């Protein structure tokens, strides 16, 4: 187990990538993360949107211990898995290997100013955050591998 925090991220985010978030109150984040830390390794399936206070988000999050996946398959972490997001005008559902992890109604994600970030164009980020949330990356064992086999985006007509 590592002493630092590693977060393998797949994030969809509203906003202009050139300017960044420009304040979470106007943007949203949908993330699916595997967090590996000295604490309990965890799978996260999160939604966040604005509260009207700069830098403060409203979170609808799920934290599922990695052990829930590895108890029946000790080799689970060595395999590729399918993350899926079903997003329509009514709801967004996050899946891992066809298991529903979290969902949100789009009608419930409206910011106090009436802006709904989940009805805006988004961009996709894939990254590995090292030392996230105050972790000390100097205690990590390098190199660290974050493999993505493929990414597909489909849109219903």
Buried (B, 14 or more C-beta within 10 A) or exposed (E): EBEBBBBBBBBBBBBEEEEEBEEBBBBBBBBBBBBBBEEEBBBBBBBBBBBEEEEEBBEBEBBBEBEEBEEEEEEBEEEEEEBBBEBEEEBBBBBBEEEEBBBBEBEEBBBEEEBBBBEEEBEEEEEEBBBBEEBEBEEBEEEBEBEEEEEEEEEEE
